[in-house]
Amino acid sequence: MTTVLAPVAGAAVGLWAVPDPVFSEGLVGPGLAIEPLREPGRAVAPIAGKIVKLHPHAFVVVGDDGRGVLVHLGIDTVQLKGEGFELLASEGDRVGAGQPVVAWNPVEVEAGGRCPVCPVVALDAVKEAVTRIAEGPVNAGDELFRWT
Amino acid sequence: MPERKVTVESEVGLHARPAATFVQTAAKAALGVTVAKGNGEPVNAKSILAVLSLDVRQGDTVVIKAEGEGADELLDELALIASAP
């Protein structure tokens, strides 16, 4: 079992609330999303493991059991090409759950006309394997969902 | 083994929607399917984690392989997804 932490502070919402069908229809996988607080923040690792992919706008951490969790910071934020994001770790690093990975500012993302909501996705998981823990407000590092 | 070699044209590479569509299509098939970046190590095309970890960018070439009944049809479909702009 894996307990997946909230990577950012905000309000936990269902993936259905993400304005991108790739996430809202569960094409990437099951999970939850966070409507982030509108203030500069640091996105933390949702699980302990290795950062196998690190983009400014998204990263994947894989635990020792091989399970990968994707954190996406805002929607269509790939178009920002890293502007407004600061990497606090490197690809290939081992991180503890809750360790900061990327600094960003949801206010800037939103000011640029993009939605700052953050999908947190259990990769290669079936829908039934994910159980919601958080309802409503969460701090970065709070338990978000359980992956059995 | 039947294979297709295609250049990824999508601006975001094989990430986001193209990656999700690619993996969903591969996962529907009963065959084993692999994808490799260039001459790199093939990975399971049915795993979104494996495909995202390949980090295929726009302009990269991927090699998709499958074996068994319906492999050619499946590969044609996957090649179309991977090469879509």
gemmi code that builds the backbone of each chain (N, CA, C; Angstrom):
import gemmi

chains = {
    "A": [
        ("MET", (0.821, -1.202, 0.000), (0.000, 0.000, 0.000), (0.864, 1.265, 0.000)),
        ("THR", (0.430, 2.241, -0.740), (1.160, 3.499, -0.816), (0.231, 4.622, -0.355)),
        ("THR", (0.746, 5.456, 0.522), (-0.011, 6.652, 0.878), (0.584, 7.819, 0.113)),
        ("VAL", (-0.247, 8.455, -0.679), (0.208, 9.538, -1.547), (-0.125, 10.875, -0.876)),
        ("LEU", (0.898, 11.725, -0.766), (0.736, 13.005, -0.082), (0.356, 14.116, -1.059)),
        ("ALA", (-0.276, 15.132, -0.513), (-0.593, 16.309, -1.322), (0.713, 17.038, -1.653)),
        ("PRO", (0.989, 17.262, -2.934), (2.242, 17.941, -3.293), (2.195, 19.447, -3.048)),
        ("VAL", (0.988, 20.008, -3.019), (0.845, 21.450, -2.807), (-0.312, 21.697, -1.836)),
        ("ALA", (-0.319, 22.899, -1.267), (-1.418, 23.279, -0.379), (-2.595, 23.798, -1.197)),
        ("GLY", (-3.793, 23.507, -0.735), (-4.976, 23.978, -1.445), (-6.194, 23.185, -1.036)),
        ("ALA", (-7.061, 22.924, -1.993), (-8.259, 22.136, -1.727), (-8.241, 20.877, -2.588)),
        ("ALA", (-8.432, 19.723, -1.941), (-8.470, 18.456, -2.674), (-9.780, 18.341, -3.425)),
        ("VAL", (-9.685, 18.067, -4.718), (-10.881, 17.904, -5.556), (-10.721, 16.651, -6.417)),
        ("GLY", (-11.817, 16.203, -6.979), (-11.752, 15.045, -7.866), (-11.079, 15.405, -9.186)),
        ("LEU", (-10.538, 14.396, -9.858), (-9.914, 14.652, -11.170), (-10.921, 15.204, -12.175)),
        ("TRP", (-12.201, 14.918, -11.939), (-13.235, 15.410, -12.851), (-13.213, 16.935, -12.939)),
        ("ALA", (-12.655, 17.578, -11.897), (-12.639, 19.041, -11.865), (-11.498, 19.640, -12.687)),
        ("VAL", (-10.661, 18.786, -13.254), (-9.522, 19.278, -14.026), (-9.976, 19.602, -15.454)),
        ("PRO", (-9.730, 20.821, -15.925), (-10.233, 21.209, -17.251), (-9.370, 20.690, -18.397)),
        ("ASP", (-9.048, 19.407, -18.357), (-8.312, 18.749, -19.433), (-8.753, 17.290, -19.421)),
        ("PRO", (-9.424, 16.868, -20.498), (-9.989, 15.511, -20.515), (-8.957, 14.410, -20.320)),
        ("VAL", (-7.701, 14.682, -20.665), (-6.668, 13.663, -20.451), (-6.662, 13.248, -18.979)),
        ("PHE", (-6.860, 14.227, -18.099), (-6.894, 13.942, -16.669), (-8.306, 13.640, -16.185)),
        ("SER", (-9.273, 14.471, -16.590), (-10.622, 14.337, -16.024), (-11.280, 13.028, -16.440)),
        ("GLU", (-10.905, 12.488, -17.591), (-11.465, 11.201, -18.013), (-10.614, 10.035, -17.524)),
        ("GLY", (-9.579, 10.347, -16.760), (-8.757, 9.290, -16.181), (-7.855, 8.596, -17.176)),
        ("LEU", (-7.570, 9.233, -18.319), (-6.743, 8.577, -19.342), (-5.328, 8.321, -18.834)),
        ("VAL", (-4.818, 9.230, -18.020), (-3.459, 9.055, -17.497), (-3.464, 8.060, -16.340)),
        ("GLY", (-4.557, 8.071, -15.585), (-4.703, 7.166, -14.452), (-5.604, 7.793, -13.412)),
        ("PRO", (-5.918, 7.008, -12.351), (-6.772, 7.540, -11.291), (-5.968, 8.398, -10.317)),
        ("GLY", (-6.663, 9.180, -9.530), (-5.985, 10.019, -8.549), (-6.905, 11.116, -8.070)),
        ("LEU", (-6.302, 12.207, -7.623), (-7.057, 13.372, -7.182), (-6.361, 14.598, -7.747)),
        ("ALA", (-6.960, 15.749, -7.530), (-6.311, 16.988, -7.948), (-6.373, 17.973, -6.791)),
        ("ILE", (-5.531, 18.967, -6.855), (-5.560, 20.007, -5.834), (-5.717, 21.362, -6.502)),
        ("GLU", (-6.720, 22.061, -6.049), (-6.909, 23.458, -6.450), (-5.995, 24.246, -5.521)),
        ("PRO", (-4.856, 24.752, -6.042), (-3.825, 25.253, -5.137), (-4.145, 26.628, -4.548)),
        ("LEU", (-3.608, 26.885, -3.378), (-3.689, 28.221, -2.797), (-3.013, 29.182, -3.755)),
        ("ARG", (-3.588, 30.368, -3.893), (-3.007, 31.346, -4.824), (-1.911, 32.133, -4.122)),
        ("GLU", (-0.789, 31.458, -3.961), (0.396, 32.089, -3.378), (1.606, 31.284, -3.821)),
        ("PRO", (2.807, 31.906, -3.840), (3.995, 31.158, -4.240), (4.172, 29.965, -3.310)),
        ("GLY", (4.574, 28.831, -3.871), (4.707, 27.644, -3.033), (5.743, 26.681, -3.587)),
        ("ARG", (5.971, 25.639, -2.810), (6.894, 24.599, -3.235), (6.132, 23.288, -3.334)),
        ("ALA", (6.224, 22.669, -4.497), (5.581, 21.373, -4.685), (6.514, 20.300, -4.138)),
        ("VAL", (5.955, 19.405, -3.316), (6.774, 18.380, -2.661), (6.512, 17.008, -3.276)),
        ("ALA", (7.434, 16.089, -3.022), (7.284, 14.721, -3.517), (6.093, 14.062, -2.837)),
        ("PRO", (5.186, 13.448, -3.610), (3.998, 12.827, -3.022), (4.294, 11.482, -2.360)),
        ("ILE", (5.405, 10.866, -2.759), (5.846, 9.599, -2.160), (7.373, 9.637, -2.081)),
        ("ALA", (7.932, 8.729, -1.297), (9.387, 8.588, -1.273), (9.814, 7.769, -2.477)),
        ("GLY", (10.946, 8.121, -3.050), (11.428, 7.337, -4.187), (12.388, 8.130, -5.034)),
        ("LYS", (12.448, 7.738, -6.301), (13.381, 8.363, -7.225), (12.606, 9.253, -8.196)),
        ("ILE", (13.143, 10.429, -8.458), (12.526, 11.294, -9.467), (12.966, 10.765, -10.832)),
        ("VAL", (12.087, 10.034, -11.496), (12.481, 9.455, -12.788), (12.311, 10.458, -13.923)),
        ("LYS", (11.393, 11.409, -13.755), (11.221, 12.458, -14.757), (10.984, 13.767, -14.041)),
        ("LEU", (11.722, 14.767, -14.447), (11.533, 16.085, -13.841), (11.486, 17.138, -14.931)),
        ("HIS", (10.299, 17.659, -15.145), (10.102, 18.829, -15.992), (9.758, 19.966, -15.037)),
        ("PRO", (9.921, 21.202, -15.459), (9.525, 22.292, -14.561), (8.038, 22.217, -14.174)),
        ("HIS", (7.194, 21.800, -15.125), (5.755, 21.835, -14.899), (5.185, 20.493, -14.435)),
        ("ALA", (6.006, 19.464, -14.363), (5.499, 18.137, -14.014), (6.645, 17.229, -13.610)),
        ("PHE", (6.347, 16.299, -12.704), (7.383, 15.318, -12.354), (6.762, 13.986, -11.947)),
        ("VAL", (7.590, 12.949, -12.056), (7.162, 11.599, -11.691), (8.138, 11.045, -10.657)),
        ("VAL", (7.593, 10.575, -9.532), (8.403, 9.912, -8.518), (8.007, 8.437, -8.489)),
        ("VAL", (9.009, 7.555, -8.517), (8.751, 6.120, -8.469), (9.305, 5.561, -7.160)),
        ("GLY", (8.444, 4.890, -6.405), (8.845, 4.283, -5.137), (9.623, 2.998, -5.349)),
        ("ASP", (10.154, 2.464, -4.266), (10.951, 1.234, -4.355), (10.115, 0.048, -4.832)),
        ("ASP", (8.800, 0.143, -4.670), (7.935, -0.945, -5.146), (7.598, -0.799, -6.629)),
        ("GLY", (8.158, 0.237, -7.284), (7.943, 0.407, -8.719), (6.733, 1.248, -9.075)),
        ("ARG", (6.009, 1.700, -8.069), (4.819, 2.515, -8.352), (5.213, 3.962, -8.611)),
        ("GLY", (4.621, 4.528, -9.673), (4.949, 5.889, -10.036), (3.772, 6.830, -9.824)),
        ("VAL", (4.070, 8.021, -9.310), (3.042, 9.048, -9.133), (3.448, 10.287, -9.928)),
        ("LEU", (2.511, 10.761, -10.733), (2.720, 11.964, -11.537), (2.106, 13.172, -10.836)),
        ("VAL", (2.883, 14.228, -10.755), (2.356, 15.514, -10.266), (2.450, 16.501, -11.421)),
        ("HIS", (1.329, 17.111, -11.764), (1.320, 18.066, -12.868), (0.947, 19.431, -12.301)),
        ("LEU", (1.814, 20.416, -12.458), (1.585, 21.734, -11.856), (0.867, 22.649, -12.846)),
        ("GLY", (-0.447, 22.614, -12.779), (-1.238, 23.433, -13.685), (-1.476, 22.727, -15.008)),
        ("ILE", (-2.406, 23.278, -15.780), (-2.804, 22.668, -17.057), (-2.215, 23.482, -18.214)),
        ("ASP", (-1.715, 22.767, -19.198), (-1.070, 23.397, -20.363), (0.171, 24.206, -19.967)),
        ("THR", (0.721, 23.904, -18.813), (1.873, 24.663, -18.326), (3.174, 24.249, -19.027)),
        ("VAL", (3.104, 23.186, -19.842), (4.266, 22.822, -20.657), (4.624, 23.996, -21.578)),
        ("GLN", (3.580, 24.762, -21.941), (3.779, 25.892, -22.861), (4.622, 27.009, -22.242)),
        ("LEU", (4.732, 27.019, -20.925), (5.516, 28.075, -20.260), (7.014, 27.813, -20.384)),
        ("LYS", (7.346, 26.626, -20.821), (8.742, 26.228, -21.042), (9.627, 26.514, -19.826)),
        ("GLY", (9.070, 26.285, -18.666), (9.866, 26.397, -17.443), (9.847, 27.756, -16.787)),
        ("GLU", (9.294, 28.751, -17.484), (9.293, 30.100, -16.914), (8.374, 30.165, -15.695)),
        ("GLY", (8.910, 30.660, -14.598), (8.125, 30.743, -13.370), (8.253, 29.522, -12.480)),
        ("PHE", (9.030, 28.544, -12.935), (9.250, 27.339, -12.144), (10.738, 27.222, -11.803)),
        ("GLU", (11.023, 26.830, -10.575), (12.425, 26.647, -10.183), (12.605, 25.227, -9.651)),
        ("LEU", (13.530, 24.506, -10.256), (13.766, 23.130, -9.824), (14.562, 23.122, -8.519)),
        ("LEU", (14.074, 22.365, -7.544), (14.744, 22.283, -6.242), (15.402, 20.923, -6.060)),
        ("ALA", (15.283, 20.084, -7.067), (15.891, 18.749, -7.041), (16.275, 18.428, -8.476)),
        ("SER", (16.947, 17.309, -8.677), (17.375, 16.928, -10.019), (16.765, 15.584, -10.394)),
        ("GLU", (16.608, 15.410, -11.715), (16.144, 14.116, -12.195), (17.138, 13.046, -11.738)),
        ("GLY", (16.611, 11.929, -11.259), (17.470, 10.855, -10.775), (17.699, 10.909, -9.274)),
        ("ASP", (17.369, 12.045, -8.654), (17.532, 12.177, -7.198), (16.582, 11.230, -6.469)),
        ("ARG", (17.043, 10.789, -5.307), (16.130, 10.099, -4.390), (15.556, 11.153, -3.452)),
        ("VAL", (14.269, 11.113, -3.261), (13.633, 12.103, -2.392), (12.779, 11.402, -1.340)),
        ("GLY", (12.658, 12.061, -0.209), (11.728, 11.584, 0.800), (10.347, 12.127, 0.482)),
        ("ALA", (9.308, 11.448, 0.989), (7.948, 11.963, 0.824), (7.865, 13.314, 1.521)),
        ("GLY", (7.378, 14.311, 0.813), (7.245, 15.633, 1.397), (8.430, 16.543, 1.128)),
        ("GLN", (9.436, 16.036, 0.436), (10.620, 16.858, 0.126), (10.329, 17.777, -1.066)),
        ("PRO", (10.694, 19.059, -0.950), (10.413, 19.996, -2.050), (11.105, 19.609, -3.363)),
        ("VAL", (10.381, 19.741, -4.464), (10.917, 19.363, -5.785), (10.928, 20.561, -6.748)),
        ("VAL", (9.840, 21.325, -6.755), (9.744, 22.474, -7.667), (9.091, 23.654, -6.934)),
        ("ALA", (9.678, 24.841, -7.096), (9.023, 26.056, -6.593), (8.262, 26.692, -7.754)),
        ("TRP", (7.072, 27.186, -7.457), (6.239, 27.779, -8.519), (5.277, 28.772, -7.913)),
        ("ASN", (4.556, 29.461, -8.785), (3.601, 30.448, -8.299), (2.277, 30.328, -9.062)),
        ("PRO", (1.274, 29.714, -8.433), (-0.020, 29.539, -9.095), (-0.645, 30.856, -9.539)),
        ("VAL", (-0.308, 31.943, -8.850), (-0.862, 33.254, -9.227), (-0.386, 33.641, -10.630)),
        ("GLU", (0.899, 33.410, -10.886), (1.455, 33.731, -12.211), (0.867, 32.831, -13.298)),
        ("VAL", (0.714, 31.558, -12.962), (0.144, 30.617, -13.930), (-1.247, 31.089, -14.336)),
        ("GLU", (-2.014, 31.477, -13.324), (-3.382, 31.922, -13.587), (-3.406, 33.256, -14.340)),
        ("ALA", (-2.481, 34.146, -13.967), (-2.401, 35.448, -14.639), (-2.078, 35.264, -16.123)),
        ("GLY", (-1.379, 34.164, -16.450), (-1.044, 33.875, -17.837), (-2.178, 33.195, -18.587)),
        ("GLY", (-3.341, 33.061, -17.922), (-4.506, 32.503, -18.600), (-4.605, 30.990, -18.519)),
        ("ARG", (-3.810, 30.382, -17.630), (-3.858, 28.917, -17.506), (-4.404, 28.528, -16.137)),
        ("CYS", (-4.975, 27.338, -16.098), (-5.545, 26.848, -14.850), (-4.433, 26.219, -14.007)),
        ("PRO", (-4.277, 26.665, -12.750), (-3.179, 26.146, -11.926), (-3.488, 24.846, -11.182)),
        ("VAL", (-4.629, 24.229, -11.451), (-4.992, 23.007, -10.723), (-3.932, 21.915, -10.943)),
        ("CYS", (-3.679, 21.123, -9.906), (-2.597, 20.122, -9.942), (-3.130, 18.695, -9.856)),
        ("PRO", (-3.195, 17.986, -10.981), (-3.550, 16.568, -10.914), (-2.410, 15.766, -10.258)),
        ("VAL", (-2.816, 14.800, -9.421), (-1.860, 13.880, -8.779), (-2.336, 12.486, -9.151)),
        ("VAL", (-1.553, 11.792, -9.979), (-2.068, 10.598, -10.636), (-1.249, 9.357, -10.293)),
        ("ALA", (-1.966, 8.280, -9.938), (-1.345, 6.968, -9.714), (-1.184, 6.300, -11.081)),
        ("LEU", (0.055, 6.195, -11.569), (0.304, 5.692, -12.924), (0.156, 4.173, -12.984)),
        ("ASP", (-0.469, 3.696, -14.021), (-0.698, 2.264, -14.245), (-1.562, 1.623, -13.160)),
        ("ALA", (-2.301, 2.441, -12.428), (-3.184, 1.894, -11.394), (-4.591, 1.746, -11.961)),
        ("VAL", (-5.351, 0.793, -11.410), (-6.768, 0.721, -11.772), (-7.531, 1.652, -10.829)),
        ("LYS", (-8.660, 2.115, -11.311), (-9.439, 3.109, -10.579), (-9.773, 2.661, -9.152)),
        ("GLU", (-10.101, 1.380, -9.029), (-10.535, 0.855, -7.737), (-9.413, 0.851, -6.709)),
        ("ALA", (-8.162, 0.988, -7.167), (-7.014, 0.901, -6.253), (-6.796, 2.192, -5.481)),
        ("VAL", (-7.496, 3.246, -5.882), (-7.270, 4.550, -5.253), (-8.446, 4.913, -4.333)),
        ("THR", (-8.107, 5.213, -3.079), (-9.116, 5.616, -2.098), (-8.790, 7.000, -1.580)),
        ("ARG", (-9.750, 7.868, -1.700), (-9.551, 9.244, -1.277), (-9.377, 9.345, 0.240)),
        ("ILE", (-8.424, 10.146, 0.678), (-8.280, 10.436, 2.111), (-8.719, 11.878, 2.371)),
        ("ALA", (-8.164, 12.810, 1.599), (-8.388, 14.235, 1.879), (-9.711, 14.725, 1.299)),
        ("GLU", (-10.377, 15.521, 2.068), (-11.560, 16.244, 1.596), (-11.321, 17.702, 1.916)),
        ("GLY", (-11.438, 18.560, 0.942), (-11.296, 19.982, 1.219), (-9.858, 20.417, 1.451)),
        ("PRO", (-9.639, 21.348, 2.378), (-8.326, 21.989, 2.521), (-7.221, 21.003, 2.900)),
        ("VAL", (-6.083, 21.141, 2.255), (-4.905, 20.331, 2.599), (-3.670, 21.230, 2.612)),
        ("ASN", (-2.714, 20.833, 3.435), (-1.382, 21.439, 3.378), (-0.503, 20.537, 2.531)),
        ("ALA", (0.563, 21.107, 1.969), (1.529, 20.277, 1.254), (2.084, 19.247, 2.242)),
        ("GLY", (2.084, 17.982, 1.852), (2.583, 16.931, 2.731), (1.499, 16.199, 3.494)),
        ("ASP", (0.261, 16.705, 3.457), (-0.861, 15.986, 4.081), (-1.205, 14.755, 3.250)),
        ("GLU", (-1.792, 13.746, 3.885), (-2.196, 12.545, 3.148), (-3.347, 12.895, 2.195)),
        ("LEU", (-3.192, 12.450, 0.934), (-4.173, 12.797, -0.103), (-5.033, 11.607, -0.498)),
        ("PHE", (-4.371, 10.510, -0.883), (-5.136, 9.289, -1.182), (-4.286, 8.055, -0.915)),
        ("ARG", (-4.986, 6.946, -0.795), (-4.350, 5.670, -0.527), (-4.380, 4.862, -1.814)),
        ("TRP", (-3.269, 4.194, -2.104), (-3.138, 3.381, -3.323), (-2.865, 1.945, -2.887)),
        ("THR", (-3.888, 1.089, -3.042), (-3.734, -0.316, -2.589), (-3.449, -1.226, -3.764)),
    ],
    "B": [
        ("MET", (9.872, -9.843, -35.970), (8.703, -9.268, -35.290), (8.275, -8.003, -36.028)),
        ("PRO", (6.973, -7.846, -36.287), (6.525, -6.630, -36.983), (6.848, -5.382, -36.165)),
        ("GLU", (7.279, -4.369, -36.866), (7.584, -3.121, -36.165), (7.261, -1.916, -37.036)),
        ("ARG", (7.150, -0.770, -36.406), (6.966, 0.498, -37.110), (7.944, 1.495, -36.514)),
        ("LYS", (8.568, 2.232, -37.412), (9.476, 3.282, -36.959), (8.863, 4.609, -37.382)),
        ("VAL", (8.562, 5.471, -36.418), (7.925, 6.745, -36.762), (8.570, 7.908, -36.016)),
        ("THR", (8.433, 9.069, -36.611), (8.917, 10.292, -35.971), (7.751, 10.953, -35.245)),
        ("VAL", (8.012, 11.324, -33.997), (6.964, 11.949, -33.188), (6.856, 13.423, -33.568)),
        ("GLU", (5.655, 13.809, -34.007), (5.461, 15.167, -34.522), (4.787, 16.094, -33.517)),
        ("SER", (4.170, 15.514, -32.519), (3.447, 16.355, -31.556), (4.408, 17.305, -30.841)),
        ("GLU", (3.923, 18.526, -30.634), (4.759, 19.546, -30.001), (5.189, 19.135, -28.598)),
        ("VAL", (4.316, 18.413, -27.899), (4.646, 18.005, -26.530), (5.369, 16.654, -26.488)),
        ("GLY", (5.675, 16.092, -27.664), (6.309, 14.772, -27.684), (5.316, 13.692, -27.279)),
        ("LEU", (5.835, 12.578, -26.787), (4.946, 11.494, -26.347), (4.670, 11.678, -24.849)),
        ("HIS", (3.969, 12.780, -24.543), (3.563, 13.109, -23.185), (2.074, 13.454, -23.241)),
        ("ALA", (1.522, 13.715, -22.065), (0.154, 14.205, -21.961), (-0.794, 13.392, -22.834)),
        ("ARG", (-1.602, 14.075, -23.666), (-2.626, 13.368, -24.429), (-2.060, 12.294, -25.357)),
        ("PRO", (-1.037, 12.613, -26.181), (-0.520, 11.557, -27.060), (-0.057, 10.316, -26.290)),
        ("ALA", (0.599, 10.522, -25.154), (1.086, 9.383, -24.364), (-0.081, 8.579, -23.806)),
        ("ALA", (-1.069, 9.281, -23.271), (-2.217, 8.594, -22.677), (-2.988, 7.803, -23.732)),
        ("THR", (-3.187, 8.415, -24.909), (-3.915, 7.742, -25.984), (-3.134, 6.531, -26.490)),
        ("PHE", (-1.836, 6.717, -26.623), (-0.955, 5.644, -27.093), (-1.043, 4.436, -26.145)),
        ("VAL", (-0.898, 4.697, -24.857), (-0.892, 3.612, -23.864), (-2.262, 2.944, -23.773)),
        ("GLN", (-3.332, 3.750, -23.820), (-4.688, 3.182, -23.762), (-4.935, 2.246, -24.935)),
        ("THR", (-4.461, 2.643, -26.096), (-4.644, 1.822, -27.295), (-3.827, 0.533, -27.193)),
        ("ALA", (-2.596, 0.654, -26.747), (-1.740, -0.530, -26.588), (-2.328, -1.479, -25.547)),
        ("ALA", (-2.854, -0.902, -24.474), (-3.352, -1.717, -23.359), (-4.597, -2.512, -23.721)),
        ("LYS", (-5.331, -2.036, -24.737), (-6.558, -2.738, -25.153), (-6.238, -4.043, -25.872)),
        ("ALA", (-5.036, -4.120, -26.444), (-4.674, -5.296, -27.240), (-4.232, -6.442, -26.338)),
        ("ALA", (-4.469, -7.657, -26.822), (-4.082, -8.838, -26.059), (-2.607, -9.189, -26.283)),
        ("LEU", (-1.959, -8.447, -27.200), (-0.566, -8.767, -27.535), (0.407, -8.000, -26.647)),
        ("GLY", (1.635, -8.508, -26.611), (2.694, -7.738, -25.987), (3.140, -6.647, -26.952)),
        ("VAL", (3.299, -5.440, -26.459), (3.709, -4.321, -27.307), (4.840, -3.571, -26.607)),
        ("THR", (5.878, -3.259, -27.370), (6.960, -2.457, -26.790), (7.171, -1.200, -27.625)),
        ("VAL", (7.777, -0.220, -26.976), (8.157, 0.996, -27.683), (9.558, 1.377, -27.200)),
        ("ALA", (10.365, 1.841, -28.133), (11.722, 2.264, -27.794), (11.976, 3.622, -28.414)),
        ("LYS", (12.840, 4.387, -27.763), (13.248, 5.663, -28.359), (14.507, 5.403, -29.155)),
        ("GLY", (14.440, 5.653, -30.471), (15.597, 5.402, -31.326), (16.058, 3.957, -31.187)),
        ("ASN", (17.351, 3.792, -30.927), (17.890, 2.438, -30.772), (17.935, 2.015, -29.307)),
        ("GLY", (17.221, 2.749, -28.478), (17.255, 2.477, -27.037), (16.527, 1.205, -26.640)),
        ("GLU", (16.553, 0.964, -25.360), (15.934, -0.227, -24.772), (14.404, -0.148, -24.916)),
        ("PRO", (13.769, -1.221, -25.437), (12.307, -1.198, -25.538), (11.652, -1.286, -24.157)),
        ("VAL", (10.541, -0.569, -23.997), (9.782, -0.645, -22.742), (8.353, -1.064, -23.054)),
        ("ASN", (7.641, -1.453, -22.030), (6.259, -1.886, -22.159), (5.372, -0.716, -22.606)),
        ("ALA", (4.796, -0.848, -23.788), (3.973, 0.240, -24.334), (2.626, 0.354, -23.626)),
        ("LYS", (2.317, -0.611, -22.752), (1.040, -0.564, -22.033), (1.165, 0.153, -20.699)),
        ("SER", (2.370, 0.590, -20.378), (2.594, 1.267, -19.098), (2.798, 2.759, -19.305)),
        ("ILE", (1.926, 3.559, -18.721), (2.057, 5.010, -18.855), (3.338, 5.482, -18.159)),
        ("LEU", (3.679, 4.823, -17.069), (4.923, 5.175, -16.370), (6.131, 4.941, -17.277)),
        ("ALA", (6.149, 3.775, -17.938), (7.269, 3.446, -18.820), (7.355, 4.414, -19.996)),
        ("VAL", (6.198, 4.747, -20.563), (6.191, 5.623, -21.746), (6.580, 7.056, -21.369)),
        ("LEU", (6.063, 7.546, -20.235), (6.450, 8.899, -19.805), (7.938, 8.951, -19.469)),
        ("SER", (8.460, 7.860, -18.900), (9.869, 7.828, -18.519), (10.800, 7.803, -19.729)),
        ("LEU", (10.291, 7.337, -20.864), (11.107, 7.346, -22.094), (11.466, 8.774, -22.505)),
        ("ASP", (10.566, 9.683, -22.145), (10.779, 11.103, -22.440), (11.017, 11.356, -23.934)),
        ("VAL", (10.064, 10.935, -24.731), (10.148, 11.142, -26.173), (9.720, 12.569, -26.511)),
        ("ARG", (10.599, 13.289, -27.188), (10.315, 14.685, -27.551), (9.940, 14.786, -29.025)),
        ("GLN", (9.405, 15.940, -29.377), (9.082, 16.207, -30.777), (10.335, 16.007, -31.629)),
        ("GLY", (10.186, 15.269, -32.715), (11.314, 15.026, -33.609), (12.062, 13.723, -33.327)),
        ("ASP", (11.813, 13.126, -32.153), (12.449, 11.846, -31.830), (11.805, 10.726, -32.663)),
        ("THR", (12.593, 9.695, -32.915), (12.072, 8.519, -33.602), (11.765, 7.437, -32.572)),
        ("VAL", (10.602, 6.808, -32.728), (10.295, 5.671, -31.858), (10.104, 4.410, -32.695)),
        ("VAL", (10.456, 3.284, -32.089), (10.258, 1.996, -32.737), (9.244, 1.212, -31.901)),
        ("ILE", (8.136, 0.860, -32.553), (7.049, 0.147, -31.866), (7.016, -1.279, -32.401)),
        ("LYS", (6.987, -2.249, -31.499), (6.971, -3.644, -31.930), (5.857, -4.412, -31.239)),
        ("ALA", (5.287, -5.357, -31.991), (4.275, -6.236, -31.408), (4.315, -7.549, -32.173)),
        ("GLU", (3.915, -8.597, -31.506), (3.896, -9.880, -32.189), (2.619, -10.627, -31.851)),
        ("GLY", (2.045, -11.266, -32.885), (0.832, -12.045, -32.671), (-0.255, -11.621, -33.623)),
        ("GLU", (-1.425, -12.219, -33.431), (-2.531, -11.952, -34.329), (-2.986, -10.498, -34.183)),
        ("GLY", (-3.093, -9.815, -35.292), (-3.556, -8.434, -35.272), (-2.447, -7.433, -35.011)),
        ("ALA", (-1.206, -7.914, -34.991), (-0.083, -7.027, -34.664), (0.034, -5.879, -35.667)),
        ("ASP", (-0.134, -6.198, -36.944), (0.046, -5.154, -37.959), (-0.992, -4.048, -37.833)),
        ("GLU", (-2.240, -4.443, -37.588), (-3.309, -3.448, -37.432), (-3.029, -2.570, -36.214)),
        ("LEU", (-2.643, -3.220, -35.127), (-2.367, -2.478, -33.901), (-1.199, -1.516, -34.108)),
        ("LEU", (-0.155, -2.004, -34.758), (1.022, -1.159, -34.987), (0.685, 0.032, -35.880)),
        ("ASP", (-0.165, -0.218, -36.877), (-0.589, 0.895, -37.735), (-1.298, 1.973, -36.903)),
        ("GLU", (-2.150, 1.500, -36.007), (-2.910, 2.434, -35.171), (-1.970, 3.210, -34.236)),
        ("LEU", (-1.055, 2.493, -33.616), (-0.114, 3.139, -32.684), (0.822, 4.104, -33.415)),
        ("ALA", (1.233, 3.711, -34.619), (2.123, 4.571, -35.403), (1.421, 5.880, -35.757)),
        ("LEU", (0.118, 5.764, -36.035), (-0.677, 6.943, -36.369), (-0.763, 7.890, -35.168)),
        ("ILE", (-0.988, 7.326, -33.996), (-1.072, 8.144, -32.774), (0.276, 8.815, -32.499)),
        ("ALA", (1.338, 8.021, -32.602), (2.675, 8.540, -32.258), (3.137, 9.626, -33.223)),
        ("SER", (2.674, 9.533, -34.473), (3.179, 10.481, -35.471), (2.229, 11.657, -35.690)),
        ("ALA", (1.084, 11.639, -34.995), (0.120, 12.732, -35.187), (0.683, 14.062, -34.684)),
        ("PRO", (0.472, 15.124, -35.439), (1.022, 16.418, -35.008), (0.250, 16.991, -33.814)),
    ],
}
model = gemmi.Model(1)
for chain_id, residues in chains.items():
    chain = gemmi.Chain(chain_id)
    for i, (resn, *xyz) in enumerate(residues, 1):
        res = gemmi.Residue()
        res.name, res.seqid = resn, gemmi.SeqId(i, " ")
        for name, pos in zip(("N", "CA", "C"), xyz):
            atom = gemmi.Atom()
            atom.name, atom.element = name, gemmi.Element(name[0])
            atom.pos, atom.b_iso = gemmi.Position(*pos), 0.0
            res.add_atom(atom)
        chain.add_residue(res)
    model.add_chain(chain)
structure = gemmi.Structure()
structure.add_model(model)
structure.setup_entities()
